[in-house]
Amino acid sequence: MLIGDVARRSGVSARMLRHYDSLGLVRPTGRTVSGYREYSDEDIRRIFHVESLRSLGLSLRDVARALDDPGFRPSELVDDLVRQTQERIAVETALLTRLRRIGAAEPADWEDVLQVTALLHALASESAVKRQRAALSSAAQAPMPVEALVEAVLSETDPNVAGALRWAVVQAGDGARELLAQGLASPVAEVRERAVRCIAEIPDEQAIAPLQSALTSSDPAVRGHAALALGARGEADAVPTLIDMIVEGTNDVDAADALGALATRPALADRIATALVGRLPHGPLESAARRRLAQALADIPGTTASRALTDLARDEDPAVALTAAYILTLRTAR
């Protein structure tokens, strides 16, 4: 078969077939009387083998080794190709993500594109100062893509930068809540906590639903942040978790303050007091929890709280008794 026919049937150009011939990769076994290359069926099979190996990313030199060296073993080369391909995919994926984020910012001109690109680059900087500056300037310059801000806040370890990023996410508006809610389901505890802390700073009512969902989290830190945020918004759903925090001694002062704020609503005061009293443990090993619960009862109005404090003033533990007696004195003086 002449080179033109081979090119048409194989899809490999005549120019490439001549290149293969010059390299000794696929040499036609025959020549016509006029000197034209003539390929046998075996030559054509070799062409297809060459093209198959090239499709895997092998260089022409490696293709020749694979076809002609009996001792050639593909495993090491294939592993290397896998690594190179993974690296190339990672680079291309990062580029695609960057382009999508620039597109999401809806730049009006190339100046906007350059500003967004600079901000994205700064967010990924190893310098905490640069990351913080990028977060704080995101609202004033070209709009930063919400996805980039959320990804940054969920991965940020520096507390100052994280605070700036939470502010930037809140300023970014719609779109952040859903992405942050996805962060609540992360397998990484630190990411879950960063997500709930950011949601807690979103002021509008649409943040309440994801915070309520966070109350059912298996992660106590997530539940705690959600409960404190909901308590500050006057949401009674937070009461059980806030009481758990007091009993366990986790941010118990903040939890008690949140319960005190909720108890200013008459309909909730007695319910909170009853719930606190119901969690009073007994025994010398539980005296610290009783003392914390007594302190929490200080800001809960009503007779239920007063009766519980009176009982605690006779507690077997002197520290608990003194704490309850002092709180009763303050309540009487009011």
C-alpha positions as CSV (number, residue, x, y, z in Angstrom):
1,M,0.0,0.0,0.0
2,L,1.4,3.4,-1.0
3,I,1.9,6.2,1.5
4,G,-1.1,8.2,0.3
5,D,-3.4,5.2,0.8
6,V,-1.9,4.5,4.2
7,A,-2.4,8.2,5.2
8,R,-6.0,8.2,4.2
9,R,-6.8,4.9,6.0
10,S,-4.8,5.4,9.1
11,G,-5.5,9.1,9.7
12,V,-1.7,9.7,10.0
13,S,-0.5,12.4,7.6
14,A,2.0,11.5,4.9
15,R,4.4,14.0,6.4
16,M,4.3,12.2,9.7
17,L,4.8,8.9,8.0
18,R,7.9,10.2,6.4
19,H,9.0,11.5,9.8
20,Y,8.5,8.0,11.3
21,D,10.6,6.6,8.4
22,S,13.4,9.1,8.9
23,L,13.5,8.1,12.6
24,G,13.5,4.4,11.9
25,L,10.2,4.1,13.8
26,V,8.1,2.7,11.0
27,R,10.0,1.9,7.8
28,P,8.1,0.6,4.8
29,T,9.3,-2.9,4.0
30,G,9.1,-2.3,0.2
31,R,9.6,0.1,-2.6
32,T,7.8,0.3,-5.9
33,V,9.6,0.1,-9.2
34,S,9.4,3.9,-9.3
35,G,10.9,4.2,-5.8
36,Y,7.7,5.0,-3.8
37,R,7.3,3.7,-0.3
38,E,5.2,0.6,-0.1
39,Y,3.7,-0.5,3.3
40,S,2.9,-4.1,4.2
41,D,0.1,-5.2,6.5
42,E,2.7,-5.6,9.3
43,D,3.9,-2.0,8.7
44,I,0.4,-0.7,9.0
45,R,-0.1,-2.6,12.2
46,R,3.1,-1.0,13.6
47,I,1.7,2.4,12.6
48,F,-1.4,1.8,14.7
49,H,0.7,0.6,17.6
50,V,2.8,3.8,17.4
51,E,-0.3,5.9,17.4
52,S,-1.8,4.0,20.3
53,L,1.3,4.5,22.5
54,R,1.5,8.2,21.5
55,S,-2.1,8.6,22.6
56,L,-0.9,7.7,26.1
57,G,1.6,10.5,26.1
58,L,4.7,8.6,25.2
59,S,7.5,10.4,23.3
60,L,8.6,8.9,20.0
61,R,11.8,7.7,21.6
62,D,9.8,5.9,24.3
63,V,7.5,4.5,21.6
64,A,10.5,3.1,19.8
65,R,11.9,1.5,23.0
66,A,8.5,0.0,23.8
67,L,8.2,-1.6,20.4
68,D,11.8,-2.7,19.8
69,D,13.4,-3.4,23.1
70,P,12.5,-6.9,24.4
71,G,13.7,-5.9,27.9
72,F,11.5,-2.7,28.1
73,R,9.1,-2.8,31.1
74,P,6.2,-0.4,30.9
75,S,5.4,-0.1,34.6
76,E,7.9,2.6,35.5
77,L,7.2,4.7,32.4
78,V,3.4,4.4,33.0
79,D,3.8,5.5,36.6
80,D,5.8,8.5,35.4
81,L,3.1,9.3,32.8
82,V,0.4,9.1,35.5
83,R,2.4,11.5,37.7
84,Q,2.9,14.0,34.8
85,T,-0.7,13.8,33.8
86,Q,-1.9,14.4,37.4
87,E,0.4,17.4,37.6
88,R,-0.9,18.8,34.3
89,I,-4.5,18.2,35.4
90,A,-3.9,20.1,38.6
91,V,-2.4,23.0,36.8
92,E,-5.2,23.1,34.3
93,T,-7.9,22.7,37.0
94,A,-6.4,25.6,38.9
95,L,-6.4,27.7,35.8
96,L,-10.0,26.8,35.0
97,T,-11.1,27.6,38.6
98,R,-9.3,31.0,38.3
99,L,-11.0,31.8,35.0
100,R,-14.4,30.8,36.3
101,R,-14.0,33.0,39.3
102,I,-12.9,36.0,37.2
103,G,-15.9,35.4,35.0
104,A,-18.2,35.2,38.0
105,A,-17.0,38.7,39.0
106,E,-18.4,40.0,35.7
107,P,-15.5,42.3,34.9
108,A,-16.5,45.3,32.8
109,D,-13.0,45.7,31.2
110,W,-9.5,44.4,31.3
111,E,-8.7,46.7,34.3
112,D,-11.3,44.8,36.3
113,V,-9.8,41.5,35.1
114,L,-6.4,42.6,36.3
115,Q,-7.7,43.7,39.7
116,V,-9.6,40.5,40.3
117,T,-6.5,38.4,39.2
118,A,-4.3,40.4,41.6
119,L,-6.8,39.9,44.5
120,L,-7.0,36.2,43.8
121,H,-3.2,35.9,43.7
122,A,-3.0,37.8,47.0
123,L,-5.5,35.5,48.7
124,A,-3.2,32.6,47.9
125,S,-0.1,34.4,49.1
126,E,2.0,32.8,51.9
127,S,2.1,36.3,53.5
128,A,-0.7,36.7,56.1
129,V,-0.5,40.5,55.6
130,K,-1.1,40.2,51.9
131,R,-4.0,37.9,52.4
132,Q,-5.6,40.2,55.0
133,R,-5.1,43.2,52.8
134,A,-6.7,41.4,49.9
135,A,-9.7,40.5,52.1
136,L,-10.2,44.0,53.3
137,S,-9.8,45.6,49.9
138,S,-12.1,43.1,48.1
139,A,-15.2,45.3,48.6
140,A,-13.6,48.5,47.5
141,Q,-11.9,47.2,44.4
142,A,-13.2,44.9,41.7
143,P,-15.8,42.5,43.2
144,M,-14.2,39.3,44.6
145,P,-15.9,36.1,43.5
146,V,-17.8,34.7,46.5
147,E,-16.5,31.2,45.9
148,A,-12.9,32.4,46.3
149,L,-13.7,34.2,49.5
150,V,-15.5,31.3,51.0
151,E,-12.7,28.9,50.0
152,A,-10.2,31.2,51.6
153,V,-12.1,31.7,54.9
154,L,-12.6,27.9,55.2
155,S,-8.8,27.3,54.9
156,E,-7.5,30.3,56.8
157,T,-5.5,29.6,60.0
158,D,-4.4,33.1,60.9
159,P,-7.0,34.6,63.3
160,N,-6.5,38.1,62.0
161,V,-6.8,37.2,58.4
162,A,-9.8,34.9,59.2
163,G,-11.6,37.9,60.8
164,A,-11.0,40.0,57.7
165,L,-12.2,37.2,55.4
166,R,-15.4,36.7,57.4
167,W,-16.1,40.4,57.0
168,A,-15.4,40.2,53.3
169,V,-17.8,37.2,53.0
170,V,-20.5,39.0,54.7
171,Q,-20.0,42.0,52.4
172,A,-20.1,39.7,49.4
173,G,-23.8,39.1,50.0
174,D,-25.8,36.3,48.3
175,G,-24.2,33.0,47.5
176,A,-22.0,32.7,50.5
177,R,-24.6,31.0,52.8
178,E,-25.0,27.9,50.6
179,L,-21.2,27.5,50.1
180,L,-20.6,27.9,53.9
181,A,-23.4,25.4,54.6
182,Q,-21.5,22.9,52.5
183,G,-18.5,23.6,54.7
184,L,-20.5,22.5,57.7
185,A,-20.5,19.0,56.2
186,S,-16.7,18.9,55.7
187,P,-14.9,15.9,57.2
188,V,-12.3,18.3,58.6
189,A,-13.2,19.7,62.1
190,E,-11.4,22.9,61.6
191,V,-13.3,23.6,58.3
192,R,-16.6,23.0,60.0
193,E,-15.8,25.4,62.8
194,R,-14.7,28.1,60.4
195,A,-17.9,27.7,58.4
196,V,-20.2,28.1,61.4
197,R,-18.2,31.0,62.7
198,C,-18.6,32.8,59.4
199,I,-22.3,31.9,59.1
200,A,-22.8,33.4,62.6
201,E,-21.6,36.8,61.4
202,I,-24.1,37.0,58.6
203,P,-26.7,39.4,59.9
204,D,-29.8,38.6,57.9
205,E,-32.5,36.0,58.9
206,Q,-31.4,33.6,56.1
207,A,-28.5,32.7,58.3
208,I,-30.8,31.2,60.9
209,A,-31.7,28.0,59.0
210,P,-28.1,26.8,58.6
211,L,-27.3,27.8,62.2
212,Q,-30.3,25.7,63.4
213,S,-29.0,22.8,61.2
214,A,-25.6,23.2,62.8
215,L,-27.2,22.5,66.2
216,T,-27.6,18.9,65.2
217,S,-23.9,18.5,64.3
218,S,-21.9,15.8,65.9
219,D,-19.1,18.4,66.4
220,P,-19.5,20.1,69.8
221,A,-17.6,23.2,68.6
222,V,-19.9,23.6,65.7
223,R,-23.0,23.2,68.0
224,G,-21.5,25.7,70.4
225,H,-20.9,28.5,67.9
226,A,-24.3,27.9,66.4
227,A,-26.0,28.1,69.8
228,L,-24.3,31.3,70.8
229,A,-25.2,32.9,67.5
230,L,-28.8,31.8,67.7
231,G,-29.1,32.8,71.3
232,A,-27.9,36.3,70.4
233,R,-30.7,36.4,67.8
234,G,-33.3,35.4,70.4
235,E,-33.8,31.9,69.0
236,A,-35.1,29.5,71.7
237,D,-33.8,26.4,69.8
238,A,-30.4,27.2,71.2
239,V,-31.4,26.7,74.8
240,P,-30.5,22.9,75.2
241,T,-27.1,23.3,73.6
242,L,-26.3,26.4,75.7
243,I,-27.2,24.4,78.8
244,D,-25.0,21.6,77.6
245,M,-22.1,24.1,77.3
246,I,-22.6,25.2,80.8
247,V,-22.6,21.7,82.2
248,E,-19.6,20.7,80.2
249,G,-17.7,23.9,81.0
250,T,-17.3,24.9,77.3
251,N,-17.6,28.7,76.8
252,D,-19.9,28.5,79.8
253,V,-19.7,32.2,80.6
254,D,-20.8,33.1,77.0
255,A,-23.5,30.5,77.1
256,A,-24.8,31.8,80.5
257,D,-24.9,35.3,79.0
258,A,-26.9,34.1,76.0
259,L,-29.4,32.3,78.3
260,G,-29.7,35.4,80.4
261,A,-30.5,37.5,77.3
262,L,-33.1,34.9,76.2
263,A,-34.7,34.8,79.7
264,T,-35.6,38.5,79.4
265,R,-38.6,37.1,77.4
266,P,-41.1,36.1,80.1
267,A,-42.3,33.2,78.1
268,L,-38.8,31.7,78.1
269,A,-37.6,32.6,81.6
270,D,-39.3,29.7,83.5
271,R,-38.6,27.2,80.8
272,I,-34.9,28.1,80.9
273,A,-34.8,27.9,84.7
274,T,-36.5,24.6,84.8
275,A,-34.1,23.2,82.2
276,L,-31.1,24.4,84.2
277,V,-32.5,22.9,87.4
278,G,-33.1,19.6,85.6
279,R,-29.4,19.4,84.8
280,L,-28.1,19.9,88.3
281,P,-25.9,16.9,89.1
282,H,-25.2,15.5,92.5
283,G,-22.0,14.2,94.2
284,P,-18.7,15.8,95.0
285,L,-17.2,15.1,91.6
286,E,-19.9,17.3,90.0
287,S,-19.5,20.4,92.2
288,A,-17.9,22.4,89.4
289,A,-20.9,21.8,87.1
290,R,-23.3,22.8,89.9
291,R,-21.3,26.0,90.5
292,R,-21.5,26.9,86.8
293,L,-25.2,26.2,86.7
294,A,-25.7,28.3,89.8
295,Q,-23.9,31.2,88.1
296,A,-26.1,30.7,85.0
297,L,-29.2,30.9,87.2
298,A,-28.1,34.4,88.4
299,D,-29.6,36.1,85.4
300,I,-32.7,34.0,85.1
301,P,-35.7,35.8,86.7
302,G,-38.5,34.0,88.5
303,T,-39.3,31.8,91.4
304,T,-38.0,28.6,89.9
305,A,-34.5,30.0,89.7
306,S,-34.7,31.5,93.2
307,R,-35.8,28.2,94.7
308,A,-33.0,26.4,93.0
309,L,-30.5,28.9,94.3
310,T,-31.9,28.6,97.8
311,D,-31.3,24.9,97.6
312,L,-27.8,25.4,96.2
313,A,-27.0,27.7,99.1
314,R,-27.1,24.6,101.3
315,D,-24.9,22.6,99.0
316,E,-22.4,20.1,100.4
317,D,-19.7,21.9,98.5
318,P,-18.7,25.2,100.2
319,A,-17.8,26.9,96.9
320,V,-21.2,26.0,95.4
321,A,-23.0,27.1,98.5
322,L,-21.1,30.4,98.7
323,T,-21.7,31.1,95.0
324,A,-25.5,30.5,95.4
325,A,-25.8,32.5,98.6
326,Y,-24.0,35.5,97.0
327,I,-26.3,35.4,94.0
328,L,-29.3,35.3,96.2
329,T,-28.0,38.4,98.0
330,L,-27.7,40.2,94.7
331,R,-31.2,39.1,93.6
332,T,-32.7,40.3,96.9
333,A,-31.0,43.7,96.6
334,R,-32.5,44.3,93.1
